Amino acid sequence: MFTFLLDLTQEKGRGIHAYSAVAKAAFERAVTEPDHTAAFYFLATSAENFVDLHERQPLSSEELERNFDMFQADVEAFEGAAEESAEKRLAVLNEIVKARIEQTR
């Protein structure tokens, strides 16, 4: 359900254009997948934030790899909970958001 975003990121080269395409695709899915709107919205805004933060700036391969690893972990966590109860999906979302907040401190 969510892994197509990883494929899209890989196809587009993991750079700014890739995350821009991911944001667009995830926003579109947020509308059409009501049971997973919050997860798709989170992934879309994460990709969009990456674009906003790094647009017009040089980006090291280490930064790209670190960001992709975090994005991949988030996608895989959402994928693992996709068929679970709404409570479990919400718990996964809360864990991911909490981890990302802690990383920015």
MDTraj code that builds the backbone (N, CA, C; nanometers):
import mdtraj as md
import numpy as np

residues = "MET PHE THR PHE LEU LEU ASP LEU THR GLN GLU LYS GLY ARG GLY ILE HIS ALA TYR SER ALA VAL ALA LYS ALA ALA PHE GLU ARG ALA VAL THR GLU PRO ASP HIS THR ALA ALA PHE TYR PHE LEU ALA THR SER ALA GLU ASN PHE VAL ASP LEU HIS GLU ARG GLN PRO LEU SER SER GLU GLU LEU GLU ARG ASN PHE ASP MET PHE GLN ALA ASP VAL GLU ALA PHE GLU GLY ALA ALA GLU GLU SER ALA GLU LYS ARG LEU ALA VAL LEU ASN GLU ILE VAL LYS ALA ARG ILE GLU GLN THR ARG".split()
xyz = np.array([
    [0.0807, -0.1197, 0.0000],
    [0.0000, 0.0000, 0.0000],
    [0.0856, 0.1269, 0.0000],
    [0.1927, 0.1295, 0.0775],
    [0.2775, 0.2477, 0.0874],
    [0.4087, 0.2339, 0.0112],
    [0.4492, 0.1116, -0.0172],
    [0.5821, 0.0896, -0.0747],
    [0.5988, 0.1469, -0.2149],
    [0.4897, 0.1760, -0.2839],
    [0.5031, 0.2391, -0.4153],
    [0.5755, 0.3734, -0.4027],
    [0.5677, 0.4365, -0.2855],
    [0.6384, 0.5623, -0.2639],
    [0.7899, 0.5412, -0.2623],
    [0.8332, 0.4287, -0.2067],
    [0.9765, 0.3963, -0.2103],
    [1.0216, 0.3713, -0.3534],
    [0.9404, 0.2990, -0.4285],
    [0.9725, 0.2732, -0.5690],
    [0.9833, 0.4043, -0.6464],
    [0.8896, 0.4935, -0.6219],
    [0.8897, 0.6231, -0.6894],
    [1.0153, 0.7022, -0.6534],
    [1.0530, 0.6987, -0.5281],
    [1.1738, 0.7677, -0.4832],
    [1.2965, 0.7121, -0.5549],
    [1.3039, 0.5802, -0.5639],
    [1.4175, 0.5157, -0.6310],
    [1.4184, 0.5498, -0.7802],
    [1.3038, 0.5407, -0.8434],
    [1.2934, 0.5682, -0.9874],
    [1.3382, 0.7098, -1.0222],
    [1.3072, 0.8031, -0.9342],
    [1.3372, 0.9441, -0.9609],
    [1.4746, 0.9861, -0.9082],
    [1.5485, 0.8943, -0.8456],
    [1.6855, 0.9234, -0.8063],
    [1.7083, 0.9725, -0.6651],
    [1.6105, 0.9635, -0.5792],
    [1.6222, 0.9985, -0.4373],
    [1.6533, 1.1447, -0.4086],
    [1.6458, 1.2303, -0.5054],
    [1.6761, 1.3712, -0.4859],
    [1.5512, 1.4556, -0.4694],
    [1.5690, 1.5853, -0.4881],
    [1.4603, 1.6816, -0.4706],
    [1.3403, 1.6472, -0.5587],
    [1.3666, 1.6147, -0.6848],
    [1.2564, 1.5834, -0.7769],
    [1.1822, 1.4565, -0.7330],
    [1.2557, 1.3623, -0.6774],
    [1.1934, 1.2385, -0.6302],
    [1.0986, 1.2674, -0.5143],
    [1.1456, 1.3453, -0.4187],
    [1.0609, 1.3739, -0.3031],
    [0.9440, 1.4647, -0.3399],
    [0.9616, 1.5485, -0.4390],
    [0.8502, 1.6299, -0.4878],
    [0.7425, 1.5403, -0.5491],
    [0.7848, 1.4423, -0.6279],
    [0.6895, 1.3472, -0.6877],
    [0.6227, 1.2620, -0.5807],
    [0.6979, 1.2224, -0.4795],
    [0.6426, 1.1435, -0.3689],
    [0.5371, 1.2239, -0.2939],
    [0.5659, 1.3500, -0.2674],
    [0.4695, 1.4347, -0.1960],
    [0.3390, 1.4424, -0.2739],
    [0.3494, 1.4661, -0.4028],
    [0.2291, 1.4757, -0.4867],
    [0.1502, 1.3448, -0.4840],
    [0.2189, 1.2336, -0.5016],
    [0.1511, 1.1034, -0.5035],
    [0.0879, 1.0717, -0.3681],
    [0.1579, 1.1024, -0.2613],
    [0.1049, 1.0729, -0.1274],
    [-0.0150, 1.1618, -0.0948],
    [-0.0101, 1.2889, -0.1336],
    [-0.1264, 1.3762, -0.1125],
    [-0.2472, 1.3229, -0.1886],
    [-0.2250, 1.2769, -0.3118],
    [-0.3354, 1.2208, -0.3900],
    [-0.3943, 1.0975, -0.3218],
    [-0.3081, 1.0104, -0.2704],
    [-0.3567, 0.8900, -0.2022],
    [-0.4261, 0.9240, -0.0710],
    [-0.3838, 1.0296, -0.0053],
    [-0.4484, 1.0698, 0.1208],
    [-0.5962, 1.0962, 0.0987],
    [-0.6310, 1.1428, -0.0189],
    [-0.7708, 1.1715, -0.0515],
    [-0.8475, 1.0441, -0.0849],
    [-0.7825, 0.9508, -0.1519],
    [-0.8535, 0.8321, -0.2010],
    [-0.8488, 0.7130, -0.1059],
    [-0.7684, 0.7210, -0.0014],
    [-0.7548, 0.6104, 0.0957],
    [-0.7940, 0.6601, 0.2350],
    [-0.9223, 0.6725, 0.2632],
    [-0.9643, 0.7341, 0.3892],
    [-0.9150, 0.6632, 0.5157],
    [-0.8939, 0.5341, 0.5101],
    [-0.8449, 0.4636, 0.6286],
    [-0.6968, 0.4890, 0.6547],
    [-0.6288, 0.5473, 0.5568],
    [-0.4846, 0.5696, 0.5682],
    [-0.4469, 0.7149, 0.5385],
    [-0.5460, 0.8031, 0.5469],
    [-0.5231, 0.9437, 0.5162],
    [-0.4120, 1.0037, 0.6004],
    [-0.4125, 0.9800, 0.7292],
    [-0.3115, 1.0406, 0.8170],
    [-0.1710, 0.9942, 0.7810],
    [-0.1540, 0.8665, 0.7527],
    [-0.0217, 0.8139, 0.7169],
    [0.0258, 0.8738, 0.5848],
    [-0.0620, 0.8766, 0.4846],
    [-0.0229, 0.9357, 0.3573],
    [0.0059, 1.0848, 0.3721],
    [-0.0728, 1.1526, 0.4526],
    [-0.0483, 1.2948, 0.4752],
    [0.0871, 1.3161, 0.5426],
    [0.1176, 1.2352, 0.6419],
    [0.2474, 1.2462, 0.7096],
    [0.3618, 1.2250, 0.6105],
    [0.3519, 1.1203, 0.5293],
    [0.4574, 1.0921, 0.4319],
    [0.4688, 1.2040, 0.3285],
    [0.3549, 1.2576, 0.2853],
    [0.3560, 1.3672, 0.1886],
    [0.4232, 1.4907, 0.2469],
    [0.3869, 1.5260, 0.3680],
    [0.4467, 1.6455, 0.4281],
    [0.5940, 1.6228, 0.4608],
    [0.6316, 1.5015, 0.4954],
    [0.7734, 1.4714, 0.5183],
    [0.8532, 1.4923, 0.3903],
    [0.8013, 1.4422, 0.2797],
    [0.8684, 1.4591, 0.1510],
    [0.8723, 1.6067, 0.1117],
    [0.7625, 1.6748, 0.1315],
    [0.7548, 1.8172, 0.0984],
    [0.8531, 1.8986, 0.1836],
    [0.8629, 1.8647, 0.3110],
    [0.9575, 1.9335, 0.3996],
    [1.1013, 1.9124, 0.3541],
    [1.1322, 1.7912, 0.3080],
    [1.2653, 1.7627, 0.2556],
    [1.2949, 1.8543, 0.1369],
    [1.1997, 1.8676, 0.0474],
    [1.2173, 1.9542, -0.0697],
    [1.2376, 2.0982, -0.0250],
    [1.1535, 2.1468, 0.0641],
    [1.1630, 2.2851, 0.1104],
    [1.2961, 2.3130, 0.1799],
    [1.3421, 2.2187, 0.2572],
    [1.4654, 2.2361, 0.3331],
    [1.5894, 2.2350, 0.2454],
    [1.5898, 2.1544, 0.1405],
    [1.7113, 2.1332, 0.0633],
    [1.7092, 2.1929, -0.0766],
    [1.6011, 2.2579, -0.1113],
    [1.5924, 2.3169, -0.2441],
    [1.7006, 2.4224, -0.2625],
    [1.7672, 2.4160, -0.3756],
    [1.8730, 2.5114, -0.4130],
    [1.9949, 2.5052, -0.3221],
    [2.0147, 2.3955, -0.2538],
    [2.1322, 2.3801, -0.1691],
    [2.2023, 2.2498, -0.2041],
    [2.3334, 2.2507, -0.1957],
    [2.4043, 2.1247, -0.2199],
    [2.3685, 2.0242, -0.1104],
    [2.3614, 1.9013, -0.1490],
    [2.3210, 1.7960, -0.0562],
    [2.4213, 1.6821, -0.0659],
    [2.4747, 1.6430, 0.0471],
    [2.5733, 1.5353, 0.0459],
    [2.5038, 1.4005, 0.0268],
    [2.5805, 1.3060, -0.0236],
    [2.5245, 1.1718, -0.0414],
    [2.4885, 1.1109, 0.0936],
    [2.5610, 1.1481, 0.1991],
    [2.5281, 1.0983, 0.3334],
    [2.3920, 1.1492, 0.3798],
    [2.3650, 1.2767, 0.3536],
    [2.2350, 1.3332, 0.3904],
    [2.1218, 1.2670, 0.3122],
    [2.1451, 1.2479, 0.1837],
    [2.0434, 1.1807, 0.1021],
    [2.0165, 1.0406, 0.1539],
    [2.1213, 0.9686, 0.1848],
    [2.1070, 0.8310, 0.2333],
    [2.0378, 0.8273, 0.3691],
    [2.0761, 0.9181, 0.4583],
    [2.0152, 0.9250, 0.5918],
    [1.8655, 0.9560, 0.5804],
    [1.8311, 1.0514, 0.4954],
    [1.6904, 1.0864, 0.4776],
    [1.6133, 0.9696, 0.4170],
    [1.6714, 0.9057, 0.3152],
    [1.6022, 0.7928, 0.2537],
    [1.5816, 0.6800, 0.3549],
    [1.6811, 0.6535, 0.4371],
    [1.6682, 0.5474, 0.5381],
    [1.5531, 0.5765, 0.6346],
    [1.5414, 0.7024, 0.6779],
    [1.4311, 0.7390, 0.7670],
    [1.2974, 0.7271, 0.6953],
    [1.2923, 0.7757, 0.5725],
    [1.1689, 0.7678, 0.4943],
    [1.1302, 0.6223, 0.4721],
    [1.2264, 0.5400, 0.4387],
    [1.2006, 0.3974, 0.4170],
    [1.1490, 0.3311, 0.5449],
    [1.2073, 0.3642, 0.6582],
    [1.1619, 0.3078, 0.7857],
    [1.0175, 0.3481, 0.8147],
    [0.9837, 0.4730, 0.7864],
    [0.8468, 0.5194, 0.8076],
    [0.7493, 0.4450, 0.7159],
    [0.7846, 0.4355, 0.5893],
    [0.6985, 0.3654, 0.4926],
    [0.6787, 0.2203, 0.5350],
    [0.7866, 0.1544, 0.5735],
    [0.7763, 0.0134, 0.6132],
    [0.6936, -0.0041, 0.7396],
    [0.7035, 0.0901, 0.8328],
    [0.6208, 0.0829, 0.9537],
    [0.4731, 0.0980, 0.9188],
    [0.4415, 0.1937, 0.8331],
    [0.3025, 0.2103, 0.7897],
    [0.2544, 0.0885, 0.7116],
    [0.3401, 0.0351, 0.6280],
    [0.3051, -0.0838, 0.5495],
    [0.2736, -0.2007, 0.6426],
    [0.3549, -0.2181, 0.7457],
    [0.3341, -0.3278, 0.8399],
    [0.2043, -0.3170, 0.9175],
    [0.1569, -0.1955, 0.9362],
    [0.0337, -0.1746, 1.0132],
    [-0.0884, -0.1521, 0.9244],
    [-0.0712, -0.1547, 0.7927],
    [-0.1792, -0.1189, 0.7004],
    [-0.3050, -0.2023, 0.7179],
    [-0.2911, -0.3277, 0.7506],
    [-0.4073, -0.4156, 0.7640],
    [-0.4497, -0.4347, 0.9096],
    [-0.3872, -0.3608, 0.9984],
    [-0.4192, -0.3700, 1.1418],
    [-0.5413, -0.2830, 1.1747],
    [-0.5791, -0.2856, 1.2990],
    [-0.6922, -0.2039, 1.3450],
    [-0.6567, -0.0560, 1.3385],
    [-0.7594, 0.0258, 1.3435],
    [-0.7384, 0.1705, 1.3426],
    [-0.6538, 0.2129, 1.4626],
    [-0.6739, 0.1492, 1.5756],
    [-0.5967, 0.1823, 1.6956],
    [-0.4486, 0.1524, 1.6751],
    [-0.4184, 0.0400, 1.6127],
    [-0.2792, 0.0019, 1.5875],
    [-0.2163, 0.0982, 1.4866],
    [-0.2899, 0.1332, 1.3811],
    [-0.2376, 0.2282, 1.2820],
    [-0.2094, 0.3633, 1.3461],
    [-0.2984, 0.4070, 1.4357],
    [-0.2784, 0.5333, 1.5053],
    [-0.1564, 0.5254, 1.5967],
    [-0.1391, 0.4133, 1.6636],
    [-0.0225, 0.3955, 1.7508],
    [0.1073, 0.4032, 1.6704],
    [0.1095, 0.3424, 1.5531],
    [0.2282, 0.3476, 1.4673],
    [0.2530, 0.4916, 1.4224],
    [0.1492, 0.5600, 1.3812],
    [0.1625, 0.6999, 1.3406],
    [0.2192, 0.7833, 1.4553],
    [0.1661, 0.7657, 1.5737],
    [0.2141, 0.8416, 1.6894],
    [0.3608, 0.8109, 1.7193],
    [0.4010, 0.6860, 1.7082],
    [0.5413, 0.6481, 1.7313],
    [0.6331, 0.7155, 1.6301],
    [0.5932, 0.7147, 1.5053],
    [0.6756, 0.7742, 1.4003],
    [0.6877, 0.9250, 1.4198],
    [0.5767, 0.9907, 1.4450],
    [0.5791, 1.1355, 1.4633],
    [0.6638, 1.1712, 1.5856],
    [0.6493, 1.0994, 1.6920],
    [0.7289, 1.1243, 1.8125],
    [0.8778, 1.1087, 1.7829],
    [0.9144, 1.0059, 1.7106],
    [1.0554, 0.9835, 1.6762],
    [1.1093, 1.0981, 1.5909],
    [1.0312, 1.1462, 1.4969],
    [1.0771, 1.2552, 1.4105],
    [1.0910, 1.3856, 1.4909],
    [1.0001, 1.4092, 1.5845],
    [1.0109, 1.5272, 1.6697],
    [1.1371, 1.5198, 1.7547],
    [1.1641, 1.4050, 1.8110],
    [1.2831, 1.3881, 1.8934],
    [1.4117, 1.4078, 1.8127],
    [1.4099, 1.3729, 1.6849],
    [1.5269, 1.3903, 1.6000],
    [1.5560, 1.5369, 1.5716],
    [1.4561, 1.6216, 1.5794],
    [1.4762, 1.7631, 1.5494],
    [1.5203, 1.8421, 1.6724],
    [1.5178, 1.7821, 1.7863],
    [1.5574, 1.8536, 1.9088],
    [1.7059, 1.8551, 1.9253],
])
top = md.Topology()
chain = top.add_chain()
for i, resn in enumerate(residues, 1):
    res = top.add_residue(resn, chain, resSeq=i)
    for name in ("N", "CA", "C"):
        top.add_atom(name, md.element.get_by_symbol(name[0]), res)
traj = md.Trajectory(xyz[None], top)
